[in-house]
């Protein structure tokens, strides 16, 4: 099965921490939606299997109108094979989810919402320059539950000056609201963002990695105690509510990314669209695909497999490594994992390599130490 990702590069305002591609002007929204539909048609033969999930990410997809969504769905269903009951997720900001908009979404093919809450506290939302208020964060979820059963929310931890009690209160509110899935990320300081500038100028304190680790440990303990499974480092779902889009990405399934800056992975080829709205529109209107691509070597694919699978509950299958990449890679991995085993960060059982509870927060760093660097 395959996935479709649709990138909607518009936001009402720029969050201080965000380095994703977006524009705060909606001037070209209609043209861009039409270009997205045309790109879908131009690339309709690229996916080798039926589409099982469709994900609208951004940016802020909840800025799309019913006319926009209807046009995109008409294009997808007119040119792609789609399974009978696909998971179709739309990312939404709390301030967009009023009664009228939710009724509209309910009457489209969207069947899952991912709500960008980030925090239930005003002080955190202001620091991040979020467009919604703490009150809207809660009220949007309560309203959305009247129309949708499958709801995910995003939360950010490791925010400067967020003490343990405020983080615990965020999690308590999440449990109280009875959502079925959360994605939770440590606040990261990206170059060329307002957050980086504010920290450099000592307007706000720097991110504390030790505090982020403490927040993460509390996150895992709290969510697992309340019926959630940590199926991927940043994702927690109740049984039957794992994100199909996230699962597909972390388990190496093929996906096609449509829209400015969207990435794709099919067979051994990875591609990424230009991160410029006017140039994207102009190219698509001229029947050109504005992307770059690379063919992944065996070493690239091995490294990516180790990185993605080590973040998941499914772990790294040692037999698969040997079968897919060869004896040299399997032997290399076996040799280099031993030190992490001895320090209690990795466990190998029945040919399945997984991070331990202590190793979870360090999983990306551990994976990088297991990368093969000298073969092509």
C-alpha positions in Angstrom: 0.0 0.0 0.0 1.0 3.6 -0.6 0.5 7.0 1.0 -0.3 10.5 -0.4 0.9 13.6 1.4 -0.5 17.0 0.4 1.5 20.0 1.6 -0.6 23.2 2.1 2.0 26.0 2.5 -0.1 28.7 4.1 -0.3 30.0 7.7 -2.1 32.9 9.3 1.1 33.9 11.2 4.6 32.5 11.6 5.3 30.4 14.8 8.6 31.4 16.3 10.1 27.9 16.2 8.9 26.8 12.7 11.3 26.4 9.8 8.8 24.6 7.5 7.9 26.1 4.1 4.9 28.3 4.3 3.5 31.8 3.3 1.4 34.1 5.5 -0.3 35.6 2.4 -3.2 33.7 0.8 -2.9 35.7 -2.4 -2.1 32.7 -4.5 -4.1 30.0 -2.7 -6.6 29.3 -5.5 -3.8 29.0 -8.1 -1.8 26.8 -5.8 -4.7 24.4 -5.1 -5.2 24.0 -8.9 -1.4 23.4 -9.2 -1.6 20.7 -6.5 -4.4 19.0 -8.5 -2.4 19.2 -11.7 0.7 17.8 -10.0 -1.4 14.9 -8.8 -2.4 14.2 -12.4 1.1 14.6 -13.7 2.5 12.1 -11.1 -0.5 9.6 -11.1 1.6 6.7 -12.4 4.4 6.9 -9.7 2.8 5.0 -6.9 3.1 1.2 -7.3 0.1 0.3 -5.1 -3.3 1.6 -4.0 -3.4 4.6 -1.7 -4.4 3.6 1.9 -4.0 7.0 3.5 -4.1 10.6 2.6 -2.5 13.3 4.8 -3.0 17.1 4.5 0.0 18.7 6.2 1.5 22.2 6.3 1.5 24.9 6.9 -2.2 25.1 7.9 -4.5 22.8 5.9 -7.5 24.1 7.9 -7.2 27.2 5.8 -8.7 25.2 2.9 -12.3 25.8 1.9 -14.8 23.1 1.0 -14.3 24.1 -2.7 -10.5 23.5 -2.3 -11.0 20.1 -0.6 -13.7 18.9 -3.1 -11.4 19.8 -6.0 -8.4 17.9 -4.5 -10.5 14.8 -3.6 -12.1 14.8 -7.0 -8.7 14.8 -8.6 -7.3 12.0 -6.3 -10.3 9.7 -6.7 -10.4 10.4 -10.4 -6.7 9.4 -11.1 -5.6 7.1 -8.2 -6.6 3.7 -6.9 -7.8 4.3 -3.3 -8.7 1.6 -0.9 -12.3 1.3 0.4 -11.7 2.9 3.8 -8.6 5.1 3.7 -7.4 7.1 6.6 -7.7 10.8 5.6 -6.1 13.2 8.0 -6.2 17.0 8.0 -4.0 19.1 10.2 -5.9 21.9 11.8 -5.3 24.9 14.1 -7.6 25.2 17.0 -8.7 28.7 16.0 -10.0 27.4 12.7 -12.2 24.7 14.2 -15.5 26.5 14.7 -18.9 24.8 14.3 -19.4 25.8 10.7 -15.9 24.6 9.6 -16.2 21.3 11.4 -19.6 20.6 9.8 -18.1 21.3 6.4 -15.1 18.9 7.1 -17.5 16.2 8.4 -19.2 16.3 5.0 -16.0 15.8 3.1 -13.9 12.6 2.9 -11.7 13.7 5.9 -12.1 11.2 8.8 -9.2 12.1 11.1 -8.1 15.4 12.6 -4.6 16.4 13.8 -5.0 19.5 16.0 -2.0 21.7 16.6 -2.6 22.4 20.3 1.1 22.5 21.4 0.2 23.6 24.9 -2.9 24.3 27.0 -1.2 27.3 28.6 -1.3 30.9 27.4 2.3 31.7 28.4 3.6 28.9 26.2 1.4 29.8 23.2 2.5 33.4 23.4 6.2 32.4 23.5 5.7 30.3 20.4 3.6 32.9 18.7 0.7 30.5 18.1 -2.4 32.0 16.5 -4.8 30.3 19.0 -5.5 30.8 22.7 -5.5 28.3 25.6 -9.2 28.4 25.7 -9.5 27.7 22.0 -7.1 24.8 22.4 -9.5 23.0 24.7 -12.8 24.1 23.1 -11.7 23.1 19.6 -11.2 19.5 20.8 -14.5 19.3 22.6 -16.3 20.6 19.5 -14.3 18.4 17.1 -15.4 15.3 19.1 -19.0 16.0 18.2 -18.0 15.1 14.6 -14.9 13.0 14.6 -13.9 10.0 16.6 -10.3 9.8 15.4 -8.6 12.9 16.8 -4.9 13.5 17.4 -3.3 16.5 19.1 0.3 17.9 19.0 2.1 18.8 22.2 5.5 20.4 22.6 7.7 19.8 25.6 11.0 21.3 26.6 9.7 24.8 26.2 11.9 27.4 28.1 10.5 28.0 31.6 8.0 25.2 31.4 8.4 23.4 34.7 7.4 19.8 35.4 4.1 20.7 36.9 3.0 22.7 33.9 4.0 19.8 31.6 2.1 17.3 33.8 -0.9 19.6 33.7 -0.8 19.5 29.9 -0.8 15.8 29.9 -3.6 15.6 32.5 -5.7 17.9 30.3 -5.0 15.6 27.3 -6.1 12.5 29.3 -9.2 14.4 30.5 -10.2 15.3 26.9 -10.0 11.6 25.9 -8.3 12.0 22.6 -7.1 8.8 20.9 -3.6 9.9 19.7 -1.0 12.4 20.5 2.2 13.4 18.7 4.7 15.1 21.1 8.0 16.7 20.2 10.8 18.5 22.0 11.1 22.1 21.1 14.1 22.4 18.8 16.0 25.6 17.9 16.3 25.8 14.1 18.6 28.3 12.3 17.0 31.5 10.9 14.0 31.3 13.2 12.8 34.0 15.6 13.2 31.5 18.4 17.0 31.2 17.6 17.2 35.0 17.5 15.5 35.5 20.9 17.7 32.9 22.5 20.9 34.4 21.0 19.8 37.9 22.3 19.0 36.3 25.7 15.4 37.5 25.4 14.3 34.0 26.4 16.4 31.3 28.1 17.9 28.5 26.0 16.3 25.1 25.6 17.4 22.8 28.4 18.1 19.2 27.1 18.0 17.7 30.6 14.6 19.2 31.1 13.4 17.9 27.8 14.6 14.4 28.7 12.7 14.7 32.0 9.6 15.9 30.2 9.9 13.0 27.7 10.2 10.4 30.5 7.1 11.8 32.2 5.3 11.8 28.8 6.0 8.1 28.2 5.1 7.1 31.7 1.9 9.1 31.7 0.6 8.0 28.3 1.4 4.3 28.8 -0.3 4.4 32.2 -3.5 5.7 30.4 -3.8 3.1 27.7 -1.6 4.6 25.0 1.2 2.8 23.2 4.4 4.5 22.3 4.6 3.0 18.8 7.1 5.5 17.6 9.4 7.8 19.6 7.1 10.9 19.2 3.8 9.2 18.7 1.3 7.6 21.2 -1.9 5.9 20.2 -4.6 3.9 21.7 -5.2 0.5 20.2 -6.7 0.9 16.7 -5.7 4.6 16.5 -2.1 4.5 15.4 -1.6 7.1 12.6 -1.4 5.2 9.3 0.6 8.1 7.8 3.2 8.0 10.6 3.3 4.2 10.6 3.9 4.2 6.8 6.7 6.6 7.0 8.5 4.9 9.9 8.1 1.5 8.4 9.5 2.4 5.0 6.3 2.3 2.9 6.2 4.3 -0.3 4.7 7.8 -0.3 4.1 10.6 -2.8 4.4 14.2 -1.6 2.5 16.8 -3.5 2.8 20.6 -3.2 5.7 23.0 -2.6 8.5 21.5 -0.5 6.8 18.0 -0.3 9.0 15.0 -0.2 8.4 11.6 -1.9 9.9 8.1 -1.5 9.2 5.4 -4.1 11.3 2.3 -4.6 14.9 3.5 -4.2 14.2 7.1 -5.3 13.7 10.1 -3.0 12.6 13.4 -4.4 11.6 16.8 -3.0 9.7 19.7 -4.6 10.9 23.3 -4.8 10.2 25.4 -1.7 8.8 28.4 -3.5 5.1 28.9 -4.1 5.3 31.2 -7.3 8.0 29.0 -8.9 6.1 25.8 -8.1 2.9 27.2 -9.6 4.7 28.5 -12.7 6.5 25.1 -13.3 3.3 23.1 -12.9 1.4 25.3 -15.2 4.1 24.6 -17.8 3.6 20.8 -17.3 7.0 20.6 -15.5 7.7 18.8 -12.3 9.8 21.2 -10.1 11.6 18.6 -8.0 15.1 17.3 -7.4 15.7 13.6 -6.8 18.3 11.1 -5.7 18.7 7.4 -6.1 19.5 5.8 -2.7 22.5 3.5 -2.5 22.4 0.3 -0.6 24.2 2.1 2.2 21.7 4.9 2.2 18.8 2.5 2.4 20.5 0.5 5.3 21.1 3.7 7.2 17.6 4.9 6.7 16.2 1.6 7.7 18.2 1.6 11.0 17.3 5.2 11.8 13.5 4.8 11.2 12.9 1.4 12.6 14.9 2.0 15.8 12.4 4.8 16.6 9.5 2.3 16.5 8.1 -0.4 18.7 8.8 -2.8 15.8 12.5 -2.4 15.9 15.3 -3.5 13.5 14.8 -7.0 12.1 18.3 -8.5 11.9 17.2 -11.2 9.4 15.8 -8.5 7.2 19.1 -6.5 7.3 21.0 -9.6 6.1 18.4 -10.5 3.4 17.9 -7.0 2.1 21.4 -5.4 2.4 23.8 -8.4 2.7 26.1 -10.1 5.1 28.6 -7.2 5.3 25.9 -4.9 6.7 24.5 -7.5 9.1 28.0 -8.2 10.5 28.7 -4.5 10.8 25.4 -3.9 12.7 26.0 -6.9 15.0 29.5 -5.6 15.9 28.5 -2.0 16.5 25.4 -2.6 18.6 27.2 -4.5 21.3 28.5 -1.5 23.2 24.9 -0.1 23.4 23.7 -3.5 24.6 26.3 -3.4 27.4 25.1 0.0 28.5 21.5 -1.0 28.6 20.4 1.2 25.7 19.7 -1.6 23.2 18.3 -5.1 23.5 18.5 -7.9 21.0 16.1 -10.8 21.3 14.9 -13.3 18.7 16.7 -11.3 15.9 14.8 -8.1 16.8 16.9 -5.1 17.9 15.1 -2.5 20.0 15.9 0.5 22.1 15.3 0.1 25.8 13.3 2.6 27.9 16.5 4.3 28.8 17.6 4.4 25.2 14.4 5.9 23.7 15.4 9.6 24.1 18.8 8.8 22.6 17.5 6.7 19.7 18.5 9.1 16.9 22.0 9.4 18.3 22.3 5.6 18.7 21.1 5.1 15.1 23.8 7.5 13.8 26.5 5.4 15.6 25.2 2.3 13.8 25.3 3.9 10.3 27.5 2.5 7.6 29.7 5.3 6.3 32.2 3.7 3.9 30.2 1.6 1.5 28.1 2.6 -1.6 
